[in-house]
Amino acid sequence: MAAHPRSGAGKRLAAIAAALAVLACLAAAVPAAFGDTGALAVTATVLPKTNCKFDTKTATLAFGALDPAVAADVNATASVGFVCRGSAPLAAFLFTDDDGQNPSGPGARRMRHATAPEFLPYALAFSPVSGTLPKNTPGALTLSGTVRWADIRGSMAGAYTDSVVVSILP
């Protein structure tokens, strides 16, 4: 005999049918739970709106022969060209350096004697340090250096060198 839908037996049958439907759904999901998973790495690189590059990768700041008998600081300059490209019509740039191979502290650059553990301090300045330039327009960085006479007169005779990495950002 069929139970009346409003009777207690009909409600129990409906509850059992609902429970069976839930179990059927869970049974269908079980194989996925026991399957295998993997990872997907998602990466992207957003390029700057400005991309500046030097025209040449090397330059020489040559102080020449330093005579301790001449009571004067010695200055030298070098120039390096650069150009900025990118999507921005006006490129912003900044020059930095690594203080060379022999610094005695931040911004305290020194050349090293070729054969002895002796050092000769020097100052280095950029012009411009930073600025803006229309895209694809050639620019020039002037590097100016100074060796003070007070440092020259107390130094050991011989050749001194240093190497500085200059960067243009971005």
Secondary structure, DSSP 4 states (H G I P E B T S, - for coil): -PPPTTSHHHHHHHHHHHHHHHHHHHHHHHHHHTS----------PPPS-EEEES-S----------TTS-S-EEEEEEEEEEEESS-SEEEEEEEE---SS-SBTTBEEEEESSSS-EEEEEEEEESSEEEEETT--EEEEEEEEE-HHHHHTSPSS-EE----EEEE-
